[in-house]
Amino acid sequence: MRRAALWHIVDTIGVCIAGANPQEESGQAARRLMEKWQARSGSMIFGLDASARPEMAALLNGALAQALEMDDKHGSSLARPGSTVTPAVLAVAQANNMSLTEVVTAVTVGYEVMIRLGFVAGDRFLERGYHTSSLLGAFGTVAAVGSLLKVGAEDIVNAFGIAGTFAAGIQEATRTGSTSKILHGGWGAHSGVVALDLATAGITGPSSVFEGKFGFFNCFLTPITGELDFAKAAEGLGTRWYLPETAYKPYPCCQLLHAFIEGAKQIREELKATGKPLETITSISCQLAEPGLTLVTEPKERKAAPSHPHEARFSLPFGVATTLLYGDVDVESFRPQRLKDPEILRLAELVMSSEDPDSDYPQHCPAIIEVTSLGKVHRRHIRFHPGSPEAALSQSDVLDKFARNSGWLFGKGARDIGASLMNTENGSLESLLRQVGAATQSADAAE
C-alpha cells in the first residue's frame, strides 16, 4: 500500500510538471501568478523554480496537475485524488518539515476518504453537471492534512462542515474549452487546507454536513433519484483499500476517450495491414454511456471542430480522428496547430455517437468503435479503459509517462529522475523535493 501511494505521489509530481510547461496556457498562467504569489520561504511549485504559501501552492499545483487531464482517477467513485489530496499534503508537509513516511500515510487517508465519499452518489454529480474534484476534493484534503498534522477529531468534523460550504465546481467549461475546469483540482486542495486552518482557529461547521437536510449531498443532488449509498462508503474502512485501484491516466485527455484511443489504434493497424488508406473511411461510429456521452460529444459542432486545446481534450471526435491519423495521442496532439489539421477535421466530421446500453460506466469507461472502409466494418469493443485494474499500467509505463511529462524540463535524464523519486520510499520528503528542485534549477540555468 505504501509503495503504491508513493508511485501515485510521483505520478502527480510529473503531471504537475507537464502542466507547468511554458508551451501550455496553464504554465504561462502559473508564471504570471507567481509574480504575485511568490514567497521567500514556502512550498514548491512543481516545474517552476518558485515557492508560495502552502495553501496557495496547493491551489496552483492542484490546477497544474489537472491542467492536461493526466491526473489519476478512481473508477466508480469518479474521484480524482491525485490533483487534490496530493498537492495539499505535499505543500503542508514541506512547510512543516514533515517526513515522507507521514506524507505517504496522509495521502493514503485522503485517497480513501475522497473515493468513499464518491461511492455515496456514484455518477449523479456528473449527471447534474458538477465535477467531483472540487466537490469531494476538499473533504479528502481535510482528512489527509488533518491526519498529517494530527488535528483532533472535533476540529476535523468542523473542517468537514466548512469544506461543505466551500464545495463547488461546474462542468460547463468542458463544453466551451475554457480553462477554469483545471482549477477544480486546485480548489479541492486549497479549500481543504483553508477549512482546517479555520476550524483550528475556532470556526465551526455543521457536524451533519453529509446527511443533513441542507447538507452537502441534499443541496447538490436534490431532487435525489434513488438512495445515497452511505453504507458502501463506510464498508471496510481501514481494511479495504481503494488507492491501488486508482487508475494512472496514460493520455492527456478525458478518461472517457482512452478506450476509444486504444480501439482506434487497433483499427488503424488493421486498415494498414489490409492496404486501406484513411481516405477510404466513410463512417465512424462510437458507443458509450451517459452522462459521459453528452460530456464528450456536445455541442456537436464544437466537438467536431474544437477551437481550444482544452475543448479538444473533451472531444470524442477529435480524439478518435487524431488517433486514426497519427497513431497515438500525447501532449502534442492538443497544440493549437493540430486543431487546424484538415485531415483530423475531416475524420472528426465522420464520427457519430450513440449510447451503449450495456456499459458498466462508471466502474469502467468502455468503448465500442466501428470504422467503415470500402464497405467493410472494422469493429473493436474495448471493455476496460487503460489504467484500470484490468488494464493496468506497468511500473515501466508509469516511468515512461513521468519522462514524457517532465522531459521538457529535465531533458534526457527525466526517466532516471522519476526512477530515483520512486525509490525514495525509505528516504525523506526533503530528499525527494531536493531532487526535483535541483533538477528544476539546473534546467532553468541551462535555458
N, C-alpha and C positions, 0 to 999 in steps of 0.2 A: 504493500500500500504506500509506504513512504517513498519507495523508489518511483512508483507511478506518479505520485504527487510532484516529485522533483522534475520529472520529464515534462509534465504539464506546465510547471513554472518556467522552465527553459523555453518551451514552445511559445509561451506567452511573451517572453522577452524578445524572441525572434520576430513575432508578428508585430510587436510594438516598433521594432527597428524598421520593419518593412513599411509601416505607416508613417515613419519619420523620414522616409526617403524624400529629398528635396524635389524630386520629379512629381511627387504626389501632392495634391492640394492639401491633404492633412499635414504633410511635412512642412509645407510652406506656411500654413496657419500656425503650426507649433512654434516655428521660429519667430513669427511675429508676436505670438503670445508671450514667449519667453522674454521679450523686451520689456514686458510689463510685470511678469510673474517671477522673474529670476530672483533667487535668494542666495546669499553668500554661503550659507550652510543650510542644507535641506536634503531632499530626497532626489535621486537621479531621475532625469527624463531620458528614457532609453532612445538611443540613436542620435542624441544631441549632447554636446559637452556642456550640460546645464543642469541646474537643480532648482527646486521650488519647495515651498512649504508642503508637508506631506499630503494634506487634503487636496492641494492643487496638483501635486504630482500624480495622485490617484486619479484625478479628473482627466488630466492630459494623457497619461499612459493608458488609461482605460479607453479613451477615444482613439488613440493610435492603434491599440490592439484590435479595435473593431473596424478601423478605417477601411481595410481591404477585404473584410469578410472572411478572415482566416483564423479567427479566434475559435477555441474549441466549443463543442456543443453537445449536451446530453440529449438523447433521442426523445423519448416520450414525455419528458418534463419540459422540453424546449428551453431549458436553462443554458445560459452561456457564462459559466462562472470564471472562465479564463480571463475575460476582459472586464470583470467586475471585482471579484474576490481577490484575485492575484495581484493586480496593481495596487489595491488598497493595502494589503498585507505587506507587500514589499516596501511601500512608501513609509508606512508607520514603523515597521521593523527597523528600517535603516535609520530613521530619526531617533529611535530609542535604543540603538545598539543591541538589537536582539540577535539571537543565534539562528543559524539555518535550521537547526532542529525545531526550534519554536515556530519558525516560518512554515515549515512543512506541515506541522501539526495544525496550525491555524488555517492554512489553505485547505486542508482536508476537511476540517469542520465546516468551513464556509461552503465548499462544494456540496457537502451532504445536505446542509440546511437549504440552500438555494434549489437544489434538484428536488428535494422532497416537497418543498412548497409548490414547485411546478406540477407535481402529481395531483395536487388538490383540484386544479381547474383543467388540466390537460391542455387541449388546443383552443379552449374557449377565449383566452385573451387574444390570441391571433385572429380568431373569428370576429372579434369585436374591433379589431384594428389597433390593438395595443402590442407593445413589444416587451418581452419578459426581462430583458437586460436591465432596464431602468425600473420596471415594476418590482421584480423579485430580487434584483441585484443588491439593493440596499440592505435587505434582510440577511442575505448571505454574508455581506460585508460586516454587518453588526455582529453576527455570530463569530466570524473569523477574527476580526480585530478585537472583539471582546474577549475571546479565548486567548489571543496573543498577549493582551495587556492584563489578563487575569481580572477583568472587571466583574464586580459582584452581580448576582442574579437579578436583584431589583433594578440596577442600572441598565442591564441588558434588556429587561422587559420594557422599561421606559424608552430605551433606544429603539426597540422594535416598534413601539407606538409612534414615535417621532418619524421613523422611516416610512410608516404607512402614510403619514401626512406628506412626506416628500415624494411619494411614488408618482411616476409619470412615464410618458413615452408613447407617442403615437406613430403609426406606421405610414402615414401619408407620404413621407419622404421617399419610400420605395416606389411610389407611383410617379414621382416628379424628378428624381435624380438629385434632389438637394442633399447636402451632406450632413444635415442635422442629425440623421439617424446614428452617425458614428458617435455622437455624444451619449447615446444610451448606455454604453458600457461605462464610460467615464462618469456619468451621473450616478449610476448604481454604486460605483466605488466611492465617489466623493460624498454622496449624501449619507452613506452608511458611516463613514468616518466622522462626519459632522454630527450626525444623530447621536453617536456615542459621546462626543465631546459635550454636546448639550445635556445629555442625560446625566453624565458625571458631574456637570455643573449645577444640577438641580432641577432642570426642566423635566416635567413628567409627560408620559404618553399613556394612552389607554391600554390597559392590560388585555382588553378584548379586541385588540386591533385586527385579529384574523377572523373571529367568529361573530363579532358584534353586528347589530342591525345596520349600523352605519360604519362598519369596519371595512377593511381592505377588500375582501372578496365581494361582499354585498354591494359596495359602492361601484366597483369596476365591472361587475358582471350582471347586475340586476337589469331586466328580469333573468333569473338564473334558470337555465334548462338543465334538468337532471340534478343529481346530487353532487355536492362537493365532497371529494374523497379525502377527508382528513385522516381516516384510518390507514390508508396506504402511505400517507406522508409520515406517520409515526411508526409504522411497522418495521421492526428490526433495527431501529435507530441505535447505533453504536456497535452493531454486529454485522449488519448487511450494508456493504459499501458500494456506492454508485460511481465514485470517482473513476475507477478503472474502466468503466463502460463509456465514459465520456469520449466523444469522437474528436480526433485531430482532423482538421479540415485541410485536404490537400490542395484545393483550388480557391483562388481569391474571388469567390462569388457566393451567392446564396446557396446554402446546402441543398435546397430543392433541385438545383441544377446538376449536382455532382453525379448522380446515377445516369442522367441523360448524357453527360460528357463521356462517361465510360461506354455507354451504348453507342454513341456516335463514333467514338474511336474504333470500336469493333466493326461497325458498319463501313466506315471509311476504308479499313484494311480489306474488307470483303469486296468492296467496289473496285479497289485497286487490283486485287487478285483476279477478278473477272474481267479486267480491262475496261471498266466503265468510268469515264471521266465524270467529274462533278456536274458538267453541263448537261448530262443525261438525266439528272434528278428532276422529277416533275412534281413530287409532293413529299411532304414530311409530316407525319402525324405523331403527336405526343399525348400520352395519357398520364395524369397524376391526380392526386386527391385535393379536394377543397379542405380548408381555406387556402392552402398553398397555391392551388391552381390560379386563383384570381391574383395573388400576390405577384406572380412572375409572368402573367400574360395580359394584364390590363393596366392602363388603357392600351388597347390593341395596337393602335397606330404608333404610340410612343415606344412600346416594347419591340416592335418590328424595326424601328429605326431610332434607337436611343441617342440622345444628343449630349449626354454627360456620362463620364465613366461610372459613376455610382448608379445611374439609371441602368446601364448595361449590365452591371453585376446582378441585377434583379430581373433580367430579361431572358426568358427561356429561348425565344427565337434567336437572340444574339449568341447565347452560349452554345446552342446546337450548331448554328451556322459557322461559328468560329472554329469549333472542333472539327467539323467536316472539312473545312478549308485548310486549317493549319495543323491538325492532328493533335492538338493539346490546348489547354487553357492555362495561362500564367499571368503574372502582373503586366506583361507587355500587351496582353490581349485587350486591356482596357485603357490603353493610352489613347489620347484624343484622335490621333491619326488613324487608328484602327476603326474607330466609329464611322469613318467615311469610306471604308473599303467597299467598293461597289459590289464585289462578289459576295462578301458577307451579307450585305443588304439584300442582294438578290435571293440568296438562300434563306435568309430570315423571313422574307415575304412568303415563302412556301410553307412555313411552319403553321400547322393548325393544331389546336389543343382541345382536349375534352377530358371529362372526369373519369378516373379509374375507380369503379365501384368496389373493387376487391383490394384496394390499397390498405396497408396496415399503418398508414401515417397516423400519428406522429412517431410511433415506435421506430419506423424506418422511413426513408424518403425514396421509395421505389420508382422506377421509370419503365414505361413501355414506349418504345420509339420504333416507328416504321418509316422507312425511306423507300420510295418507289422510283426505280430507274429502268428505263426500257421495258416497261410493263411488268417488271418483277418487284415484289415487295420484299425488302430486307428488314427483318424484324429482330429486335432484342428486348428481352424483359430482364432488367437489372433489379433484382429483388432487394439487395442490400446496398445502401449508399457507401462509398468509400470512406473508411474511418470508423464505421460502425463495428460493433464487436464481431459480427460475422464476416466482415471485410476489413479487418483492422490494418492500419498502417504498421509496418515493422519499425523497430528502433532505427534501422538504417534509413527508412523512409522519412522518419521524423528529423533525423540529422540532415538529410538532403533538403528537406523543407527549410530548416534553420539556415542552411547555407544559401539557398535561393533568396530567402528573406533578408539576410544580412550581408550578402555578397557585395552590395553597392557600398557598404561601409567598411567591411573587414577584408575585402578582396579575396584572393585565393585561399587565405587561411581561415575563411569563415567556418567551414565544416569542422576543422580542428578545434576552433574556439568553442563551437557547440558541443563537441565531444568532451572537451575539458570541463565545461559547465555541467554536463550531465554526470560527471564523475566527482562532483564536489559534495556528495551526499554526507560524507563524514567531515567536511570542512566547515568553514564559517560563511555567514552571509556576506561579511566584509570581503572575504576572499573572492566569492562569486562576483560581487559587484565591482571589485577592483579589476578583475579580468575584463569585464565589459567596459569599464571606464577607461582602462589603459588602451584597449584596442580602439575605442572611440577617439581618444585624444591622438593616438598615433595616426589614425585615418585622417582626422582633421588637419594634422600637421603636414600630411603628405599632399593635401589639396593645393 
